[in-house]
Every structure is written in structure tokens, then in C-alpha cells.
Amino acid sequence: MKHVKIYTDGACSGNPGPGGWGAILKYNDKIKEICGSQGQTTNNRMELTAAIEGLSALTESCDVTLYSDSKYLVDAINNGWVFNWEKKNWMKNRTEQVPNSDLWKKLIKLLKEHKVEFEWVRGHNGHPENERCDKLATKAIGSNTKFNQI
């Protein structure tokens, strides 16, 4: 099974506001950059979208290390919160639905297709791929498109 490293980031101009996401996929010496945008959204939705789009760009089942500066994303997976939310039919309690459940459902489906390990990296701390993903995400804001950089 191929081992792919995926670096992701999401950005929002205002929260909520127009948003963008970016992802870098690395396999051996091959690098692919992708990014896209949405209109009215939140930073958390863009962080989730970056991970979903990065994993969706894979053309076969892979062993993946996914790096993100989003504690929301990484902790929800690594601490098992998302799987508990799924068991509770996406309800936090009797009256409150889990935010972004539509995206969490998409992500869980992708996690069944790939073996994914999530790693948190500190954002805006000089990590080259995280800095590049941030640039991709902020550049994409307002573009109303999804595109490949390389």
C-alpha cells in the first residue's frame, strides 16, 4: 500500500465568511497541490473540507499521514469524538445536533477507504507545508472554484 502524506489547512475571511481550503499531497518525489473555496462558511468547515478533498484526491486505497493545524479536526478523530457522535445519530445531546455533521459523515466514509493517521502541527509556526497550505487556502478565498496548483 502506498504511503501518502497529506498536509491541509482551511481559512476564512471572517468567521463565518467566505472561505478557502488547501491541501498538499506527497508521495515519494511527487507533489500535488489542490485548493478551493466556498461562499459563506466557517473556518472549521474549511479545515474539514481540506481533509476531505485531500483524501478524495487519492485514486486508490492508501496508507496516509494527514497533517493539520486544526485541533478541532485532529482531536475529534484521535480522541474518538466523531465516532461517538456517529453512534449518537449526530446529536451532542437531546436537542443539539453536532455541527458540520454533513462533513464528518463524508470524512468517515473516506476513513473507511484509507488507513489514515492524523497528526497535529502548530499553525503559523514555520512548518513549510502548513505555511504553503495556508497560502493556498487564503489565495482560494473568493475564487468560487476548486483547482489544482501542480
C-alpha positions in Angstrom: 0.0 0.0 0.0 1.3 3.4 -0.9 2.1 5.8 1.9 1.0 9.4 1.2 1.5 12.4 3.3 -1.3 15.0 3.1 -1.0 18.5 4.6 -4.2 20.5 5.0 -5.4 23.9 6.1 -8.6 25.9 6.0 -9.1 29.7 6.1 -12.0 32.1 6.5 -12.3 35.8 5.9 -14.5 36.5 8.9 -16.0 33.5 10.8 -18.4 33.0 9.2 -17.5 34.5 5.9 -16.0 33.5 2.6 -13.6 30.6 3.0 -10.9 28.6 1.3 -9.0 25.4 1.8 -5.7 24.0 0.6 -4.0 20.6 0.6 -0.6 19.2 -0.4 -0.3 15.5 -1.3 3.2 14.0 -1.2 4.1 10.5 -2.5 7.8 9.8 -2.9 9.0 12.7 -5.0 5.6 13.6 -6.4 3.8 16.6 -5.1 0.2 17.7 -5.9 -1.3 20.9 -4.5 -5.1 21.5 -4.6 -7.3 24.2 -3.2 -10.8 25.6 -3.4 -13.3 27.9 -1.9 -16.9 28.3 -0.6 -19.0 31.4 0.0 -20.5 31.8 3.4 -18.8 29.2 5.6 -16.7 28.8 8.8 -13.1 28.1 9.5 -13.9 24.6 10.9 -15.9 23.7 7.8 -12.8 24.7 5.7 -10.5 22.6 7.8 -12.7 19.6 7.4 -13.1 20.3 3.7 -9.4 20.4 3.2 -9.0 16.9 4.7 -12.0 15.6 2.7 -10.6 17.0 -0.6 -7.1 15.8 0.1 -8.3 12.2 0.8 -10.7 12.4 -2.1 -7.8 13.2 -4.5 -6.3 9.8 -3.9 -7.0 7.4 -6.7 -6.5 4.2 -4.7 -6.6 3.0 -1.1 -3.5 4.4 0.7 -1.8 4.5 4.0 -2.0 8.2 4.8 -0.5 10.5 7.4 -2.7 13.7 7.4 -1.2 16.8 9.0 -3.4 19.6 10.1 -3.2 22.6 12.4 -6.9 22.1 13.4 -7.3 20.7 16.9 -11.0 20.5 16.1 -10.3 18.0 13.3 -7.3 16.1 14.8 -8.8 15.8 18.3 -12.2 14.7 17.0 -10.6 11.8 15.2 -7.8 10.9 17.6 -9.9 11.1 20.7 -12.8 9.2 19.1 -15.4 12.0 19.5 -16.6 11.8 15.9 -17.3 8.1 16.2 -19.3 8.7 19.4 -21.2 11.4 17.6 -22.0 9.0 14.8 -23.2 6.4 17.4 -25.5 9.1 18.9 -27.0 9.8 15.5 -25.1 13.1 15.3 -26.6 14.6 18.4 -24.5 16.3 21.1 -27.4 16.0 23.5 -31.2 15.6 23.2 -31.7 18.9 21.4 -28.4 19.9 19.9 -27.1 18.5 16.6 -23.3 18.1 16.1 -22.1 21.0 13.9 -20.8 20.1 10.5 -22.2 16.5 10.6 -22.5 16.5 6.8 -18.8 16.9 6.5 -18.0 14.5 9.3 -20.0 11.9 7.5 -18.0 12.4 4.3 -14.8 12.2 6.2 -15.8 8.9 8.0 -16.6 7.4 4.6 -13.1 8.3 3.4 -11.5 6.9 6.6 -13.0 3.5 5.6 -11.3 3.7 2.2 -7.9 4.6 3.5 -5.7 3.9 6.6 -5.3 7.4 8.0 -3.3 8.7 10.9 -3.9 12.3 11.9 -1.1 14.5 13.2 -1.5 17.9 14.6 1.1 20.6 13.7 1.2 24.1 15.2 -0.1 26.6 12.7 1.8 29.7 11.6 5.0 28.3 13.2 7.3 27.9 10.3 6.2 24.4 9.2 6.8 24.6 5.4 3.9 22.6 4.2 1.5 24.1 6.7 2.6 27.6 5.6 2.1 26.6 2.0 -1.4 25.2 2.7 -2.3 28.4 4.4 -1.2 30.4 1.3 -3.3 28.0 -0.9 -6.3 28.4 1.3 -6.2 32.2 1.7 -5.5 32.6 -2.1 -8.6 30.5 -2.8 -10.9 32.6 -0.7 -13.4 34.3 -3.0 -12.4 32.4 -6.1 -15.6 30.3 -6.1 -13.6 27.4 -7.6 -11.7 24.3 -7.0 -8.4 23.8 -8.8 -5.0 22.0 -8.9 -1.9 24.1 -8.4 0.5 21.5 -9.8 
